[in-house]
Structures are given as C-alpha cells and as structure tokens.
C-alpha cells in the first residue's frame, strides 16, 4: 500500500510496552493501556513502531477484529478475566475490520455506560466522506486518515497519542457517570 516495509526481525510483539524514555511526571497516565484495533499486520507494525519511536511508555494491547475489541473492552470471551473497569486511555480503531467493523464497535461502545465516554480515535485509510460523517455521528473523538509516508504516519501517531495520554483528562469510571446522570432531577 505504499508504506515502508519493516524487516521481519523488527516486527513488534502484539501486547507490549514501548521503551521508556521519560515519565513526564504523570505516573498514573503512563500506566493506562492504549488499545489498538487493527487487522492489517503491516499497519499494526507501523503503528507500534511509531508509538515506540515517539517514546510512549504505556502498555499497548492490539486486537485484530471488532469482536476481539468488544471482548477486551467488556471483559468477555477470551478476556473474561480482565477487569473491564480498567479502561484504556485511548482506543485507536480502524474502520474496515473483520467480524465486526469499526463503526459497529464504536456504536456498541457508545451504547454502554461503561465505555460511553472512552476516547476513541478512528485511524483509517478510508477516504469516504460518509465514513467520516458516520464516525463523528456515532461519537468518535477524532478521525484521522493514515498518511502514506512513514515520517508523517509517525508524526500523526505521536501527536495523537501524546494528546490523549499526556494532556487529556480521562472521564470518571462508568458507574459514576451513570449514577451522576440519574441522581439529578429532570
């Protein structure tokens, strides 16, 4: 697809922690997982390489399809022993996924009080305007098209993750959101 090829020895491990550079004084933030939902092994490797290059120290979990993404988020299936209250700092999701597409994953996230406010960035190759409209209509926080050149790809990933991991204040746990919403008189 015109992107730089990565030698097989440089392919990242699927669930890994990128090499630490600086803590930047935010110990809690750097412990929150970044969930990458990407079915293309090449794009996954490029994304993990860009995260590593940018100095991100958060654990990174990658899943290959929409079903696996929802299982991870809600602690079901092969992730039944994962604590679903420990939400990722950000979900980077492709649109064209097997089993369950990215928009359907987003729809399910936004319909559940636990993940309703979880930051989601659509990171896709799609140039369809309707995908952009649908993504934002379903509650995406960000929509980015994957640049073809690796240096641009790396820069976009670094800026995106830096914002959501280092600068953004995460929402409170879903139970607090749910309770707060219904404790007020109508």
BELNOR-V672132 format. One record per backbone hydrogen bond with DSSP energy under -1.0 kcal/mol. NH is the residue of the N-H (numbers start at 1). CO is the residue of the C=O. E is the energy in kcal/mol with one decimal. If there is no record, write none. Layout:
nh	co	e
NH	CO	E
NH	CO	E
This chain:
nh	co	e
10	7	-2.4
11	8	-1.3
16	60	-1.7
18	58	-1.1
26	23	-1.5
30	26	-1.8
31	28	-1.6
32	29	-1.0
34	59	-2.2
35	90	-2.3
36	61	-3.1
37	92	-3.3
38	63	-2.1
44	40	-2.7
45	41	-2.3
46	42	-2.4
47	43	-2.5
48	44	-2.8
49	45	-2.3
50	46	-2.5
51	47	-2.4
52	48	-2.4
53	49	-2.7
54	50	-1.8
55	52	-1.3
56	51	-1.9
60	16	-3.5
61	34	-2.4
63	36	-2.6
66	98	-1.5
69	65	-1.7
70	66	-2.2
71	67	-2.4
72	68	-2.3
73	69	-2.6
74	70	-2.5
76	71	-2.1
79	76	-2.4
80	77	-1.7
82	79	-2.1
86	83	-1.7
87	85	-1.5
89	33	-3.1
91	119	-1.9
92	35	-3.1
93	121	-2.5
94	37	-2.2
97	95	-1.5
100	98	-2.6
102	95	-2.6
105	101	-2.0
106	102	-2.3
107	103	-2.5
108	104	-2.4
109	105	-2.4
110	106	-2.6
111	107	-1.1
112	109	-1.1
115	112	-1.0
116	112	-1.1
121	91	-3.0
122	142	-2.7
123	93	-2.7
124	144	-2.4
132	128	-1.4
133	129	-2.5
134	130	-3.0
135	131	-2.6
136	132	-2.2
137	133	-2.6
138	134	-2.0
139	136	-1.2
140	135	-2.5
141	120	-2.4
142	120	-1.2
144	122	-3.1
146	124	-3.0
153	149	-2.7
154	150	-3.2
155	151	-1.8
156	152	-2.8
157	153	-2.4
158	154	-2.6
159	155	-2.4
160	156	-2.6
161	157	-2.7
162	158	-2.2
163	159	-2.1
164	160	-2.1
165	161	-2.8
166	162	-2.3
167	163	-1.3
168	163	-2.6
177	173	-1.6
178	174	-2.8
179	175	-2.5
180	176	-2.7
181	177	-2.2
182	178	-1.4
183	179	-1.1
